[in-house]
Amino acid sequence: MAETTPSPRPVPAATPRESLDEPDTAPEPLWREALGDRLRHRRHARGETLTETATRAGLSPQYLSEVERGIKEPSSEMIAAMAGALGVTLFELTLEVAKDLSVVRPAPVPVHGSSRTAYALAA
Protein backbone atom coordinates (compact mmCIF):
# COMPACT_ATOMS: atom_id res chain seq x y z
CA MET A 1 0.00 0.00 0.00
CA ALA A 2 1.43 3.38 -0.98
CA GLU A 3 2.19 5.95 1.67
CA THR A 4 0.51 9.30 1.38
CA THR A 5 2.35 12.49 2.06
CA PRO A 6 0.34 15.26 3.65
CA SER A 7 0.10 18.23 1.33
CA PRO A 8 1.63 21.50 2.52
CA ARG A 9 -0.69 24.17 3.83
CA PRO A 10 -2.09 26.37 1.06
CA VAL A 11 -0.82 29.91 0.69
CA PRO A 12 -3.61 32.39 1.44
CA ALA A 13 -5.07 34.38 -1.43
CA ALA A 14 -3.08 37.47 -2.31
CA THR A 15 -4.94 40.00 -0.20
CA PRO A 16 -3.48 42.44 2.32
CA ARG A 17 -3.94 41.61 5.97
CA GLU A 18 -6.82 43.46 7.61
CA SER A 19 -4.70 44.91 10.38
CA LEU A 20 -0.94 45.15 10.47
CA ASP A 21 -1.14 45.90 14.21
CA GLU A 22 -2.16 42.34 15.03
CA PRO A 23 0.72 39.85 14.97
CA ASP A 24 0.35 37.02 12.48
CA THR A 25 0.91 33.70 14.22
CA ALA A 26 0.80 31.57 11.07
CA PRO A 27 4.23 30.52 9.83
CA GLU A 28 5.51 32.31 6.77
CA PRO A 29 5.14 30.17 3.62
CA LEU A 30 8.30 28.71 2.16
CA TRP A 31 9.61 29.89 -1.22
CA ARG A 32 9.03 26.44 -2.71
CA GLU A 33 5.37 26.51 -1.61
CA ALA A 34 4.78 29.96 -3.13
CA LEU A 35 6.62 28.92 -6.30
CA GLY A 36 4.49 25.78 -6.60
CA ASP A 37 1.28 27.75 -6.16
CA ARG A 38 2.36 30.26 -8.82
CA LEU A 39 3.35 27.48 -11.28
CA ARG A 40 0.03 25.69 -10.76
CA HIS A 41 -1.88 28.95 -11.21
CA ARG A 42 -0.10 29.67 -14.51
CA ARG A 43 -0.61 26.09 -15.75
CA HIS A 44 -4.32 26.19 -14.94
CA ALA A 45 -4.65 29.61 -16.60
CA ARG A 46 -3.29 28.01 -19.78
CA GLY A 47 -5.72 25.09 -19.44
CA GLU A 48 -2.91 22.55 -19.46
CA THR A 49 -2.47 19.21 -17.76
CA LEU A 50 0.59 18.29 -15.72
CA THR A 51 1.70 16.00 -18.54
CA GLU A 52 1.51 18.70 -21.22
CA THR A 53 3.51 21.24 -19.24
CA ALA A 54 5.99 18.69 -17.88
CA THR A 55 6.68 17.29 -21.34
CA ARG A 56 7.43 20.74 -22.74
CA ALA A 57 9.73 21.47 -19.77
CA GLY A 58 11.53 18.13 -20.11
CA LEU A 59 10.34 16.91 -16.70
CA SER A 60 8.21 14.05 -15.47
CA PRO A 61 4.60 14.87 -14.54
CA GLN A 62 5.30 13.40 -11.08
CA TYR A 63 8.19 15.83 -10.50
CA LEU A 64 6.15 18.83 -11.67
CA SER A 65 3.31 17.74 -9.37
CA GLU A 66 5.68 17.56 -6.41
CA VAL A 67 7.06 21.02 -7.22
CA GLU A 68 3.54 22.46 -7.48
CA ARG A 69 2.65 20.95 -4.11
CA GLY A 70 5.75 22.47 -2.48
CA ILE A 71 7.35 19.10 -1.78
CA LYS A 72 10.40 19.39 -4.06
CA GLU A 73 12.93 22.23 -4.00
CA PRO A 74 13.80 22.61 -7.71
CA SER A 75 17.15 23.85 -8.99
CA SER A 76 17.36 27.14 -10.86
CA GLU A 77 17.69 25.20 -14.12
CA MET A 78 14.47 23.31 -13.40
CA ILE A 79 12.65 26.53 -12.47
CA ALA A 80 13.83 28.12 -15.73
CA ALA A 81 12.59 25.08 -17.70
CA MET A 82 9.17 25.23 -16.02
CA ALA A 83 8.94 28.99 -16.58
CA GLY A 84 9.79 28.57 -20.27
CA ALA A 85 7.22 25.80 -20.65
CA LEU A 86 4.61 28.16 -19.22
CA GLY A 87 5.59 31.02 -21.55
CA VAL A 88 7.09 33.27 -18.89
CA THR A 89 10.64 34.40 -18.20
CA LEU A 90 12.48 33.34 -15.08
CA PHE A 91 12.55 37.00 -14.00
CA GLU A 92 8.76 37.39 -14.40
CA LEU A 93 8.06 34.18 -12.50
CA THR A 94 10.44 35.15 -9.69
CA LEU A 95 8.87 38.59 -9.43
CA GLU A 96 5.36 37.08 -9.23
CA VAL A 97 6.41 34.71 -6.44
CA ALA A 98 8.10 37.55 -4.54
CA LYS A 99 4.95 39.68 -4.84
CA ASP A 100 2.80 36.76 -3.64
CA LEU A 101 5.03 36.36 -0.59
CA SER A 102 5.07 40.08 0.18
CA VAL A 103 1.26 40.20 0.28
CA VAL A 104 0.98 37.17 2.55
CA ARG A 105 3.15 38.73 5.24
CA PRO A 106 5.20 41.92 5.21
CA ALA A 107 8.93 41.46 5.69
CA PRO A 108 10.05 41.84 9.31
CA VAL A 109 11.90 45.02 10.18
CA PRO A 110 15.40 44.09 11.41
CA VAL A 111 16.38 45.33 14.85
CA HIS A 112 19.98 46.57 15.01
CA GLY A 113 22.12 44.67 17.45
CA SER A 114 19.81 41.68 17.43
CA SER A 115 21.48 38.28 17.46
CA ARG A 116 18.79 37.07 15.04
CA THR A 117 19.92 39.67 12.51
CA ALA A 118 23.54 38.63 12.96
CA TYR A 119 22.69 34.99 12.26
CA ALA A 120 20.69 35.93 9.18
CA LEU A 121 23.63 37.90 7.80
CA ALA A 122 26.04 35.08 8.51
CA ALA A 123 23.95 32.58 6.54
N, C-alpha and C positions, 0 to 999 in steps of 0.2 A: 504494500500500500504506500503510495507516495506521500511524503510529508508536505504539509502546506506551510508556507511562510506568511506570517501576518503582514498585510500591506502597511506601508508607512502612513502616518496620519496625513490627511489631505491638507494642502495649503489653502488658507481661507481666500475667498474671492478678493480681488484687488480693490478694496475700498479702504479709505482712511479710518483709523480708529475713532470712535465717538469722542473719547476724551483722552488727551495725552497726559492728563494729571493722574489718572489711575494707572498703577503699574500693571503690566501685562505679565501674567504668571505662566502663560504657555511658552514652551521652549521655542526658540527661533528655528525656523525650518532650515534644513541643510541645503547647500548649493545643489547637490545632486537631486534632491526632491523638487526644488523649484525648476531646475533644468528639465527634469522628467515631465513635470506638469506643462511646461511651455512647449516641449516637443509634442506631447500628446495633443495639446490644443491646436497646434499648427497642422498636425496630421489630420485631425478630425475636420478642421476648417477646409482642408483640401479634399475631404471625402475619401481618404485612402485607408486601406487596411494595413496592418502591421507588415504583412508579407510584401505588399507593393513598395512601401517606403524602405523597408529593410533591404530588399533586393537592389533597389537603386543606390543605396548607401554602401552596399557590399557587406552587409551584416546579416546575421541570422535573425528571424523574427523573434525568437526566444530572447536574444540579447537585447534587442530594441525594446521588447516588453519589460525586461528587467530594468533598463535605463529609465523608461517612462514611469515605472513604479518607484523609482528612487532607491533601488536595491544595488545596482551596479554604479561604480564611479568610473565613467568613461575617460579615456585619455583625450588629449586635445585633438589628436588625429581623428579619433572616432567622433568627437563632437563636430568637427569640421565636416566629416562625411555625412553625418545626419543632417546638419544644417544645409549642405548642398543638395541633399536628396529632397529637402523640403522647400527648396527655392529661396533660401535666405543666406546671407553672408554670416560668417562666424561672428563678426562684429555686431550685426543686427540682433542675432540670437542672444549674445552675451548681454547686450544692452537691455533687451526685453526681460531677461532673467533678473538682472540687477534692479530694474524698475519694479518688478513683481516683489522682490525681497524688500525693497525700500518702503513699499506700501504696507506690507504685512507688519513690519515693526521698524520704527526709526532707529538709526544707528545710535548706539550709546555714546554719550559725550565722555571722552576720557578725562580722568581726574589726574592732574599732575602730581607726581610723587607716589602714585599708587603702584603697589607691587604687581597688580593685575596688568597694568599698562606696560610695565617693564617686561613681564613674561611675554606679552603679545608682541612686543618689538623684538624680543630675542628669537621668536619662532620664525 
